[in-house]
Amino acid sequence: MKLVFWVAALSGPASLGLMALGSLVPTWVEMAYSRGVYATLTPVISRCFGWFPFPVAPILLILAVLAWIASLFYHPKAWLGLVAGLSVLVAWFVLAWGLNYQRLSWGENLGWSVRGGSVAELEALAQTLAARAGALRAQVFDHGTPPWHEVLKVGIPRAYEKASHQWPLLAGRYPGPKAVPGLDGLSWLGISGIYLPFTGEPLVNLGPGGWSLPFTAAHESAHLRGWAREDEANFLAFLVLEDCGDPCLEYSGWSMALLYVATALEAQGTPGVTAWKAIARTLPPALLQDWKDYFHYWDRFRGPAQTATQAVNDAYLKVQGQADGVKSYGRMVDLLLAWHRRNG
């Protein structure tokens, strides 16, 4: 038993050491882990847990905690089991997914030049996105609300399957994300979606509703496919949805990408603000109303819990090597610029 305890207790520190080593050899992580071990085992694991219509990982965690509490009545040193259990949890996270933070970036894999852009470049990108998003808005949501559970479960894997023909790095037989009913608990924490790496389950909070859900689902599904960095998951959500063949999903990708670029433009000062105001005047009122509804939903939940969650997420991302923390979500604009340059 002592041997088992020490193996479990040391598994966490050992996995963190492996992760630190991986940061020095990202090419090895890319080929041996992300394209090798991870791409082989995770589709199987995620499909097994995907059979359950509800998230499995939280239930397993609750059962483990209850088992530990019960053991306190029989084993005075059960707290040692907690130490070993937490260590195993860390090792599970690193080996089941976390090493993907150390892989080559999307741009490095494809030889893209990923960098910022001038106000003129951002304006041109915004114009492209606005034209397409506006055209798509006229096609969708005019005949009632789609059955989002089914749309996300079937549509997102189908979109990834189509995209993988052009982008083989997105290939793999993975299940669709799980749609969680609009629980205010998730919304109070500011969580629109989350990926549970222990069981390979991408979850989508249905609370916001409407046009934003496919983008969130595609983002979490990018994590499932081994793309851990937030900027890349955001960009890949757009890349997968932008020409998937379903106007509802396409609109979500183009509209959310436009929202990120609008934010980037406004951050450029007066020239960017002026450019964005001119573009905004060309947008359909229905699209602007979609954005207003989205912001109104999240404004209802502003408070200490959401602030605390964002702070925890910021710290977590920085520990994983994303120095700008939650600001990395917005770095997708650099990838959008690289994509725009390649497409003329």
N, C-alpha and C positions, 0 to 999 in steps of 0.2 A: 504493500500500500504506500509505503514511503516513496518508492521509486515512481509510482503513478503520480503522486502528489508533486514531486519535484519536476517531472516531465511536464505536467500541466502548468505548474507555476512558472516555469522557465520558457514555456512556449510563446508567451506574449513578448517578452524582451527579445527573444531570438527572432521572432517575425519582424519586430521593429528594426532590428539590426539588418535583416535581409532587405527591408524597404530602404534603409539608408544606403546600403550597398547598391541597390537598384538605381538610385538617383545618379550614381557614378557611371552606370553602363545602361542607359536607356535603350540602346539598340538590342542588347541581350534581353531586356524585359519585353520589348516589342515582339521579338521573334520567338523566344522560349516560353514566355508566359502569356502575353495578350493574344498572340496569334496561335499559340500552342496549347498549353494546359487550360487556360481560361476558355478559349474558343471551343475546346473539346468537351469540357465537363459542364460548363454553365448552361448550355442549351438543354442538357438532360435534366439537370437539377431544377431549372426554372420551369420546365414542362411538368415535372412531377408535382411541384407545389402549385403550378398553374391550374391543376384540376380543381382545386378548392376555390369556391367563389368568394371567399373571404381571405383577408391577410392572415397568413399562418405564423409569421415570425413573432408578432406580439403575443400570440397565444403560447408559443414555445417559451418565450421569455417569462411570462407570468407563471407558467407551470414550474419553470426552473427556480424562480424566486420562492414559490410556495413550498417546493420540495426542500429548499435550503432552510426556510423558517421551521418546517416540521422537524428537520434533523437537529435543530438546536435543542429540542427536548430530549434527545437520545445521546447526542455527542457534544460534550462541553466545548470541544475544540472545533466545532463546525464552522467557526469564522474562518478557519484555514481553508475550508472548502470554498468560501466566498472569494478569497484571494486567488485560489487556483482557477475558479470559474471565470473571474474577470480576465485573468491572463489568457485563458482559452478563448474567450470572446474576442480579445484583441487579435490573437493569432488567426482566428476564424475570419475576422474582417479583412486582415491583410492578405491572407492566402486566397480567400474567396473573391476578392475584388480590389482591395486597396492598392495592390501593386500596380494597378493600371494608372495611378497617378504618376508613375515614373516612366511610362512608355513614351515613345516618340509622339510628338504632337501631330495633329491632322495635317498641318502645313508641312512639317518635316517629312511625313510619310509620302506626301504627294509632290514635294518640291515646290510648294507655293511660297511666294514672298508675302508674308503676313506683316503688315505695318499699318500705321494710322494713315489718315488722308487729310487733304486740305478741305476747306469749306466748299470749294467748287466740286470736289470729288464726292463729298457727303451729299451735296445738293443733287448731283446727278444720280446717285444711288437712291436717294429719297424719291426723286421723280419717277424712276423705274418702278420702285416698290408701290408708290401711290397709284400709278396708272393701272397696274395689275390688280392691286387690292380693291380699287374702286370698281373695276370691271367685274371682279368676282362677287363683290357685295350685291350686285344687281341680280345674281343668280341664286343666292342662298338665303335660307331662313325666311322665305316669303310664304311658305306653306306649312307653318307650324314648327315646333321644336323637334329635331331628329331624336330618335331613341339613342341617347349617348352611350349607354352601356354597350349596345351592340355595335355602334359606329366605332368606338374605341377598340373594343375587343377584336373586331375583324378588320377594320380599316387600317389601323396602325401597322400590324404585321404585313398587310398587303402592300402598304406604302413602302415599307422597308424592303420588301421582296423586289418591288419594281426598281427602287433606287439602287439596290445591290448589283443590278446588271451594269450600271455605269460606275458604281463605287463598290468594288468587291470587298473593301474593308468593312462594309456594313452587312455582309452576308451572314447567314446563320438561321437555324430554325428555332425561333424564340416565340413564346406565347404573347398575346396582347396584354396590355396593362389592365390592372384591376381598378374598376371605378368604385370609389368609396362614397356612399351617400353623403350629401352635404352636411357633415357634422360640424357644428359651430366650434367644437373643440379644436379641430385642425385649423379653422379659419382664424380663431383667436391667436393661434401661434404663428399665423402668417404663412401657413403651409398650403400651397396649391397642389403640390405633388411631392412624392418622396420615393426614393429607391431603397429597398431593404435588401442589402447585399447578402445577408446570411441565408436567405432562401430564394434569391433571384426574383423578387416581386416588385415591379414598378406599380405605384399606387397613384391614383388621380382623385383629388378632392372635387366632387361634383358641385360643391357649393357655389363657386363663381358662375357656373352654367355657361351655356352659349359658346360663342366663337373662340374663346381662349382655351377650351378643354383639349382639342386635338394637339395644339402646340405643347401644352404641358405633358400630354401623354407621349408625344414623340420625344420630348426632352428626357423624360424618365426612362423611356425605352432605349435611348442612346446610352444612358448609364448601364443598362442591362447588357448592352453589346460591348461593354468594356471601355467606353469613353467617359472617363471620370471627371475631367475638368469641366467646370460649369460653362465657360465660354464656348467650348466645343460642343457640349450637349445642346446649348441654345442654337448654335449655327446648324448642327446636324438636324435638329427639329425642322428648321426652315428648309434645308437641302432635301430632306425626305418628303416634305409635304408640298413643295412648290410646284411639282408637276406629277402628282400622284394619280390624277384622274378623277378625284372626288372633289367637286367644287367647295364643299363645306370644309374639308381638310386643307385644301389649297388656300382658301381665304384665311384660315387661322394662321398658317405659316407666313403669308405675305403681310397680313395686317400686323402681326406681332413684330415681325422684322422691321416694318415701317415705324412702329412705336419706339423701338430701340434706336433707330437711326434719327428719329425726331429728337430724342433725348440727347443724342450725341451732337446734333446740330445746335441745339439750344445751349449746350455747354461751350460753344465756340464764341460766345459773346454776341455783340450786336449784329455782325454779318450773318452768323448762323441763325439767329432768331429771325432776322428779316427774311432770309431764304426760306425758313420753315413756315413762316406765316403766309408767304405767297403760295407755297405748296398746299398748305392746309385749306386754303380757300377753294382749291380745286377738288377736294374730297367730297364724296356723297354725304349728305346729312345722316343717312342710316349708319355709315361707318363711324362717323364722329359720335353718334348716339351709342353705338356699341362700346366705344372707349369710355364714354361717360358712365355707362352702366357698370362697366368693369371697375372703374375707379371708385364709384359710389359703393359697390359691394365691399371692397377692401377698406374703405374709410370707416365703415361701421365697426371694424374690429381693431382699430388702432388703440394701442394701450400698452401697459407694462409687459404683458405676456409676449406680445409680438416683438417688442423691443428686445426683450431678453433672448428670445429665440434667434433673432437676427444677430445678436452679439455672440451667441454660442456658435451659430453657423459661420460667422466671420472668423472666429478663433479656430474652428475646425478646419476651414479652408486654408488658413495660414499655416497650420500645422502640416497640412498635406502638400505644402510647397507653393500654394497660390498666394503670393506675397500681398496682393491687393484685396484678399478676402472676398467679401460679397460683391465688391466692385467688379470682380472677374466676370459676373453675369453679363455685364455690359460690354465686355471685350469682344463679344461676338461680332461687333460692328467691324473690327479689323478683318475678321474672316469674311464678312459680307463684302467688304471692299475688295479683298483678294478675289473672291468669286466674281464680282462685277467686272473687275479688270480682265479676268480670263474670258468673260463672255462679251467683251467689247462694250 
